[in-house]
Amino acid sequence: MNIKRVTRSRPGRMVAAVVLAVAVAIPLGVTGAASAATTLTVAQALAAQDGRTATVTGYVIGQPTATNTVLRSGFTADTAIAIADQAGETGTARMLYVQVTAAWRSTFGLLTNPSLRGRQVTATGALTAYFSHGGLKNPTAMALGGGATPSPSPTATPAPTGTPDAYYAAAAGKTGPALRTALHGIIRVQTKLSYDQVWDALKDTDQDPANPANVILLYSGRSQSKTSNGGGANDWNREHVWAKSHGDFGTATGPGTDVHHLRPEDVSVNSLRGNKDFDAGGGTVAEAPGCYTDADSFEPRDAVKGDVARMILYMAIRYEGGDGWPDLEPNDSVSNGSAPRLGRLSKLLAWNDQDPPDTFEQRRNQRIHERWQGNRNPFVDHPEWARSIWS
């Protein structure tokens, strides 16, 4: 009899165990954080919605658009697929909603690839809710066909205090107006910054992941030195995504300094956008490739359309008019003037669907929460909540 000392990794701690090896090896089941190399069935993945990384195999059923709705034809976007253990599955409760981020849409988006329906796929990502439904988000790998033989079902572990799930506990299970009320109560608890402090915050929240000396400009997409901020030509300044004249809140501490909707942008592009509402179309913006503008609206580049939408929706939930600031609300107009309204809502909701949160946006949300304001943008954590509130 040989005695071996084996160390296993579990979330939050290392556990030492003494294992007796008697002529045969004892296979380890999936405990704690699942390995990305382990392949799960859809049923197993649905039972382990705790944020761990795992690989899941299933058959493509259709495009999820809501908690209990999966399109099986007439697909409208490339942003998500629903998979199941059986190709003929009809119950959404037995489907896993898989986020399809930009890197995978040309191959795994159903609008572009409708023939994908019924085929088997394997995806690796975080097991966490999507559209308020069991899901897999932020895929790091996607492939056609099946994986290895599934392992025993993982044991779910509760989300630790301080994670988004704990942060949104008061909103759990709610939809529509009740969800809106709960989210307002959660995110209104925040540290308020001065307008000068916003400079330092943006240098942190919008840091270029490839060059820590630079920030990424929102509309232009340009990586630019953090120290080139100011008011001169080709400097970057503080863009109010919810234009401050829409509600006339200026730059006083409050909505005018809320970093969740303030972003670095080239001075001239910021000026060109001005206080225009958001909509599609117009002429090209020379210093911001992929952006368009006309007399009353501005269209951001594809890579940040969802970012813009989620910042606008955050402002509407955070500022409800009960704390001395205007009651901000998106609408479907592009002629809002100085009213505390901003459009076009139908386009913003579509952009939220088309451009899910990426790593840059998620990191930004986390930095604002942990270092600057202490609150989060709920639509970065749960983009599906947008249509639950504005359906």
Disulfide bonds with the S-S distance in Angstrom:
none
